[in-house]
Amino acid sequence: MAIVTTAKRADFELIHQNRHIRQFMDFVLVREDYNHAKPHPEPYLTGLNRFGATREETLVIEDSARGLNSAVAAGIDCAIVHNDFTRTHDFSRADYRIKTLLDLKDIILGIGRSS
């Protein structure tokens, strides 16, 4: 797993310093790691390259329209986690729509699409 964010490195470090999420990630890509920000596909394509992964074996988890559009432009399936801040965004291009990250289990196990 990895984090691909448009946040600058210093901001990411400050926001996540006490969250302990990095221990579960193989790497984190921040704004300084690529030239074009989301919704451009480059952030996710950079992540694929770093992982040595294909689009077909990758799932992006997003909560914003910019992130969804980046994943779609990169040709990667995307699951949208709904939240109050982005409830008015257009997520019609998402492959999956979930309420919480716990719903990812069904997607990963191939049980079906969430709405």
N, C-alpha and C positions, 0 to 999 in steps of 0.2 A: 504494500500500500504506500501511497505517497500523497502529499499535499501539493497542489498546484494553485497558487494564489496570485492575485494582482497586488497584494500588499507588498510594500517595501520591506526589506529584511529587518530593519530596526523596528518597524511597527509590528511585524509578525512576532518578533521575539518578545516585545513588550506585552502584546495581547496574550500570548500563550505561555509566558514564563512560568506560571503556576498551574497549568492545565495538564501537564504530563502526557500530552498527545503524541509528541515526537517520538517517544519510545516505541510506539507501534508502527512508525513509518520507516520505509527504506530510505526516503529522502524527502526534502521539501524544496520546491522551486518557488522562488519569489520573483518580484517584478524585475530585479536586476539580472535574472538568469535567462532572459529572452528579450527580443527587440520589440515585439508587438504584443500589446495587452489584449485580453479578452474584450470583445468577442472574436478577435482574430484566432485562427486555429493554432498559431505557433506555440502558445503555452502548453497545450495538450500534446502536440506533436513532439515538442521537446521532452516532455515526460515519457512518451512512448519510446523515443530514442534512448533515453537514459536507462529505462527499464529493459530495453531490448525486447519489448512486447509488441504484439500486433494489435490492430484495432479490434479484431474479432475476439480477442481474449481479454479485453479491457472494458471496464464499466466506470463511467464518470458519475460521481455523486455531486449534485449542484443544488443551490438554493436561489439562484438568480437567473434572469433572462440572459444577461451577458455571458454567464458561464455556460448555460444551455446552448446558446448560439455558437460559442467557441467549440464545444464538444461536437455539435452537429456539423460545423464546418470542417472539423478534423475527421469526421466519419466514424465517431465513437458513440456507442450506445450511452444514453444518459438517464439516470434516475433523478427526479426532482424531489427534494424534501420540502414540503410546504412549510411556510412560516408566516406570521402575521405581517412582517415587514414587506414581503414580496407577494402577498395574496392577490394583488391586482396585475401581476406580470402575466404575460402570455406564455404559457408552458405547453401549448398544443403540440409542439414538435418533440416533446420528451417521449422517450421509449417507455418510461415507467414514472408513475407518480405515487409517492409514498408519504405517509404521515410522520413516521419516525424512522430512525436508522435501524430499529429492530426489524422493520419490514424488509430489509435487504436480504435476510436469510432466505425468504421465499424466492426472490429473484435469483440469487446465487445458486440455489438448489434447483432452479428451473421450474418452479411450481406454477408460475404464471405472472401476468402483469397486474400490478396494483393500480388502483385509481383513487 
